[in-house]
Amino acid sequence: MAEIATRRRARGGGRAGAAARRGAAAIEQMPWNPPVITDAPVEPLSPEGVAAIHDGAMRILEEIGVQFLNEEALGILREAECQIDGDVVRMDREFVMEMVGKAPSHFTLTPRNPDRALTVGGKHILFGNVSSPPNYWDMEIGTKVPGTREKCANLLKLTQYFNCIHFAGGYPVEPVDLHASVRHLDVLFDKLTLTDKVMHAYSLGKERVEDVMEMVRIAGGLTHEEFEVTPRMYTNINSTSPLKHDQPMIDGCLRMIRRGQAVVVTPFTLAGAMAPVTMAGAVAQSIAEALCAIALFQYVSPGAPCAIGTFTSNVDMKSGAPAFGTPEYMRATQMTGQLARFYGLPMRSSGVCAANVPDGQAMWETSNSLWAAVQSGSNMVYHAAGWLEGGLIASPEKFIMDCEILQQIQRYMDPSITATSGEDIALDAIKSVGNDGHFFGIQHTQDRYSTAFYQPFLSDWKNYEGWEAAGAIWTPERAHRMFKDIINSCEAPPMDIAIRDELADFVARRKSEGGAPTDF
């Protein structure tokens, strides 16, 4: 592929016309408009099936229990009169359902730019960038390499640039050139200055969580009271499947909810490895792992903004490797959506694949997972752009290719497509054309031609001869060129210089104090 790309780059052609059409902008994209799902959700489970999975989850919590490796959580749950044996907690279903019932069905996340505020819940669906891969791949490098701060910053620029990316998840690639003790400080400084979208904090030790909350507060120009009065950011945690919650993630969530911030609990249950091989069993386990943590958080802070996440897929039974975008993954996401609605909780899912490069496999697996998110009624979609190799690689080309899908989903949900007014039925237009003619030149078409249909920024709709004459450029290479154009033209969103200086001073002070402790 690298040899083909090199040869095609040498041929050039086709680019000047496209640049002229889009003017100064790197691409023509759809405006900021977080979509609302207009379709009924796909519900593969009957009401009896929902009841069966719910009962299975409750029996897991009542009869088997979940391990909480967090002393504070154990003390709180002991106070709540849960049954505790060592660090294994069993909860009655009445307690779980009472606590889960206190969680809001929707909430708002307000970043430093209030025009980017997001509603989480209901029929709203939000897309976030790829998060946490340790490695990076682009067409210029041509191989997998460790992430760096520069590469992370470039992916953050894509996060800000694309209107179909609504929130900035975790690090879009781990900058391993930054020491783990101060990595969160430098990356959050970059995130808060290069983007103005909703922020995320890793729950990996109290210092990281507290530092990020303080940086988000400073970036918003907020008092402590203003920061805590409404959710400004969120954290996402994974249980350690099977049936375990660790110390730092529970600690981080407790710190967040006590300051009014949002938490997402997402079990990572791979059927056949960390969960039963049957999807109903894997989903039941996932629901149990999520609900026990949400019950804890609601006991501590009733009404705290919480969402339930799903990351249930399957392994390749030949190799043990995770598989994504499979039929099983899609069904598990849809099934979890039914359970999330049963509990009245917002839901998070993911846009994922197991492919190693941005090829056909990458796109069909990602498309499967993204459409499963839509079908399930997901409210937050993690890793919606840029994910490769089961989460081990971030790619700017894949990021841009995924954004084409996200824009198509946004357009698919546009109510104008399914509108049925008199002008939409268009009887007068049909009458004017009659039995002999065409619709190209009539006024009804002329009034609508520029907005009637989805216009891609990446797809190439030329015929073969036109495509070949323009350089025969394959999709990943077109995406690579767009990546370079966007990075070269990207401008950071405005930030008051005094706030930027205060952020920089905070980072410098916390670095001088050692940042977050590590064992190396």
N, C-alpha and C positions, 0 to 999 in steps of 0.2 A: 504493500500500500504506500509506503514512504517513497519508493521509486516512481510509482505512478504519479503521486502528488508532486514530486519534484519536476517531472517531465511536464505536467500540466501547468505548473506555475510558470515554467519557462515560456509556454505558448501564450499566456496572457489572454487578453481580449475579453469583451463582454462586460467589463467592469465600469468603463466610463459612462456608458448609457445608463446603467443602474444608478450610479452616483449622481448623474444629472437629474434623474427623476426624483431622488429623495432630497436633493438640495444639500444643506449643511449637515443634516442629521445623518448619523451612521446608518440607520434603518428607519423605515416607516413602520411604527408599531401602533397598536391600539392604545387608547388612553387608559389611565388609572381608573379602574372600575371593577372592584372585587365582585366576582359573579355571585348570583343567587341561583340556587338549583331550582329549576322550574318543573322538573320531572318527578314523578313518584319514585321512591326508592325501590330497588330490586330487593325482594324479600324471599330468599330461597327456603326459609323455615316457616312451617305452619305455626299457628299459635301454640299448638302442643309441643312443637320443636323448641320454640322460645322458652316455654315453661320447663322443658326437660333440661336445657342447658343452664337456665337459671338455677334449677334445683341442684344440678350437678355442682355448680359453683358454690352454692350455699353449703352443700354437704362437704365439699373440700374444706371450707372455712370452719365448719362445725366439727367434723370428725377427724380431719387430718391436720389442719392448721398450717400456718405460714410462719417461717422463721424471720424474726426481726432482730438483726444484729445491731441494734441501736438501744442503748440503755435508757435514754430519755423516752423513746417511744414505748418501751416495755413498761416504764413507770406510769405513763399516761394511760396505757391500755389496762394496766392493773387497776388504776383508779376507776376506769370505766367498767370494771368488774368482768373483763374478759378472762377466759381461762388461760393461764400461762404455766407452761411446763418448761423450765429453763429459759430458752429464748424462742420457743415455739408458742404461738398465740392461736387460740381457737376463739371464734366469735359466733355468737348466736345470730341467725339470719334476721331476727327482729331488730337487733342492735345495728347490724349492717344496713338494713333498709331504712331504719330511722335516720341514721347518719347521712347516708347517700341522698335521702330526701331533702336534706338541708342545702345541698349544693345547687347553685343557680343553673337554670337550663341554658342561659346565655350570659355573656359578659362582654365588656368592651376593653380593648387594650389601646392605650393612648401613648404613642411615642413622642419624641421631642418635636416632631412636626405634627400638630393635631390634625392636619389635613390627611394624614396617613393612618388615622384611627381605624381600628378593625373591630367588627362585631364577630365574636366567636360563639357559634351556636345557631339554632334555628336552621334555616336553609342556606346560610352563608357558607361558602367554601373558599378557603384561603390557601395560597401556595407559598412555600418557603424554599430557600436554596438548599443545596446539598450541604450536609453537616458531618464533620468529624473524620473524613478519610485521612489516613496518614500519608497517602501518596498522591501524585499528580501526573497527568499525561496530557500532552498536546501534540499537534502534528509537527510542530517545529522541532521538538525534542525527539519524538518518535519512540519513546520508551517510558516505562514507569520510573519516576524519581521521587525522592522524599519531598514533602511540602516545605515551603519557606514562607517568610513573612511577605515577600514580594508577590509570590503566587497567590497567597491568601488575599492580599490587598486587591489584586487584579480580579479575583472572583467576587470580592465585595463590591467592586465597581460594577460588575455585571448585575449583582443583586440590586444595586441602586438604580441602574439604568433601565432594567426591564420593568414595565408597569404591571406585567402579569406575575411578578414576584412580590408578594405582599408583606412578608416578614423575613427578618434576617435570623436564621436559625443559628446553630452552633458554628464553629469555625468551618468555612467552606473547604478548607484543607488545613490540616494541622501544621503550623509553622515550626517544624522540629529544629530549626536553627535558633529558636528562642528557648532559653531554659524554662523548664516546666514551672519553676517558682515564680516567674514574672511573665510568662506567656499570656496569661489572661489579661494583664494590664496593658501590654502593647497591642494585643489584638482588639480588645474592647475600645482602646483609643482609636484604632483604625476604623472599627465598625461605626463608632459614634460620630466620627468626622467624615467618613466616606459615604455614609448612608444616613437617612433620617427615618428609617422604618423601625418597626417594633423589634426590640432586642430580646436576646436569650441569655441566660446564665447557666453555666454548667454547675450542677450540685456535686462538686468534688472538693469538699472541705469548706469550713466556715469562712476562711479568708477569701476564697474566690467568690463565693456568693455575696458576702458583705461588700467586697470591693466593687463588684459589678453593680449592685444596687446603688451604691454611692455614686459611681460614675454615671449611671443613667439619671440619677437625681440631678447631678451637676449639669449634665448635658441639656436637661430640660429646663434649667434655670429655676428649679423648684425648691421650696422649703421642704423640710422633712415631713411636715403635715400635709403639704400638697402632694408629695410623692405617695404617701400612704393612703390618701383618701380614695384613690381609684387605681386599678391595675395599669402599670406603665410598661411591664415586661413580664416574662414568664420563664419557668424552667421546665425541662422535660427529663424525667427519670425513667430508667428501666429497672424492673425487678431482675433479680438474678435467678432465672428459671432453672430448675423447678422450685417454686414455693419459697422464695427467699427475698428479703429486702435488706440492703446493706446499710452500713453506718452513714457514709457521707451523703448519699442521695436522700435518705429520709431526713437527715439533719438539714440539708439545704432547703427541702420543701417546708419544713417547720419554720425556718427563718423567713422564707418568702411569704407564707400565708400570714405570719404574724405582722407583716408589714403591708398586707393587703394586695400582694402580688399573686400571679396565677401559676398554677402547677398543672402539668400534664403527666399522667402515670401511664407508661407504655410497656407492658410486659413484652419480652423478646422470646417468644415461644416458637421454636422450630420443631414442627411435628416430626416424630421419628428420632429425635435427639434429646431436646430439652422439654418435650411434651409428648403426649400420646400420638401414635401414628394416625389415629382417626382425627378428622378435622373438628368434629363435635367435642371430642375430649380435649384437643388443644385449645379450642375456644373457651371451653368451660374453665380450664386451668388459667388461661389468660384473664378471664373475667374475675376469677377469685383473687388473683394476684393484684389486679388493679383496684378492686373494690375495697379490699382490706386497708390499703393505704389511703384511699379517699375517705373511708370511714374514720380513720385516725385523724386526718386533717380537718374534717368537719366537726369532730368532737372538740378539737383544740380551738378552731375558729369557724363557728357555724356560718354558712354562707360564703366561705372562701371560694374564689373562682377556681374550679377544677375541671379538667377534661379527662376522659378515658381514652387511652390509645390502644391501637392494635399493631402488632408487628408479628403476626402469626403467618408463617409460611412453612415450607417443608424442606427437607434435605434430599439431596441426591442419594438414594439408597445404595448406589454403586460406589460412591466416593465419600459420602458424608458431608460434602460441600453444600452450603446453603443455596437454595434455588428461589428465584423471585419472578413475579409476573406469571406464575403458573396458574392453571385452572384452580388448584387448591388454594393458592394465595388469594385469588379473586373471590372465591366463595367464602373463605374465612373472613375477609374484609366485609363482605356483604352481611354475613351472619353477625359479626360484631356490631355492625350498624344497627341491626334489629335490636340487639341487646342494649345498645347505648340509648336508643329511643325508649325502650322499656324502662330504663332507669332515669330517663330525663336528663342525660348528661351530654354535653358536647363531645365530639369524637375527633380523634386524630388518627390519620393513616399515613401512607408513604407512597412515593413514586420511585420504584426501585427496579433493578435488573441485576443479572449475574454476568453480563457480558464484560469483556476486558477492554474493548475499544468501542468508539461510537459507530457501530455497524448496524446491520439489519436486526440482529438479535437484540442489541441494546434498545432499539426503538420499539420492536414489537413487545418486548417484556415490559418496558416502561409504559407504553401505551396501555397495555393490559392493566397494569397496576394503577395508573391514573384514572382510567375509566371505572375500575372497581371502586376507587375512592369516590367518584361522582355517584355511582350507583348505590353506594352504601350510605350516602348522605353525610359524608365526612365534612367536618368544619375546618380542620387544619390538615394540610397535606405536607408532611416533611419530605425533604430530599426530592422535591418536585423537579429540580433542574440540576444536572451535572453529575449524577451518581453513576459509577461503574464498579465492576468487580465486587459485587455484593457489599459495597460501602468501603472498599479499600482504596479506591481511586476517585479523584475529582478531575473533571475534564472541562475546559471552557467550550470546546466544540460541542460536547454532549449537552452542556448547559444551554447553549443557543438552540440546538436542535430540539431540546425539550420545551423551550419557551415557545416554539412554533406550535407544539401540541397544546400547551396551556392557553395560548391565544385562541386556538380553534375551539377549545372547551368553553372559553369565555363567550365566543361568538355563538356557539351552539346553544348557550343558555339565553341569548338575547331574545326577549319577547317579540321583537319585530319580525323574526323569522316565522313565527306561528300566529301572527296577528291575522284576524279574519274580518276586518272592517270592509266597507264597500270598496274603498280604494285598494285594499289587499286582494279581494276577490276579482277586481279589475274587469268587470263585465263591459264597461265602456271601451276599455282598451282592446278586449277580445273582439268586440263588435266592430271597432274601427279597422282592425286587421282583416277580420272576416275569414273567408276560406282561401284567400289568395294574397299573400304578402308576408311580412315579417315584423317583428317587434323592435328591431334595432333602432329605427329612426323615429318612432312615435313619441309623443310628449311624455306619456306615462313612464317610458323607459328613460328618456332624457332627464327627467326630474329625479331619477333614482340611481342612475348608472354608477355613480361614484361610491355609493354606500350599500348597494343592493346585495353584494356577495362578499364573503371573506376574501381578503387580499393577503397572501402570504408574504413574509419578508425573507424567507429562506427557501421555500420550495421553488423549483424551477418548472414552469409550465410550458416552456418551449417544446416544439417537437424535436426529434432526434437531430435533424439536420441543423436546426437553429441552435440547439444545445452544443453540438459539435463545433459549429462556426464560432460560438462564443467562448471556446476554450475547453469544452468537454470537462467541466469542473464538477466533481462529485460533491455530494452534500457536505461531508465533513470538511472538505477544503473550503467550500463557500462559508461554512460556519467559522473556520479558522480566520479567514480574511475579515469577516465581520467582527470577530473578537479583537483583532488588531485595530480595526477602525474605531471600535467603541472605546478601547483602552486609551488610544491616542487622543480621542476627542472628549473623553469623559471629564466632567467638572463636578467637584464635590459640592453637596448642597450647602447653602449658607449656614454659618454658625457665628455668633457674636464672638469677637476676638477675646473678650474678657472671659467668656465661658470656656473657650478653647484653652486659654492660658491656665484657668483653674483646673481643667482636666489634666493638662500636662504637668502642673505642679503636684496634683494628687498622685499621678503615676510615678513621678520622680521620688516623692516622699515614700510611697509604699515600696518602691524598689530599694531605697536606702534602708528600709526596715526589714528587707529580706523577702518581701512578697509572701507567697504561700510556702509552708514548709514542705520539703521533699526528703526522701531518704538517699539522695545522691547529689 
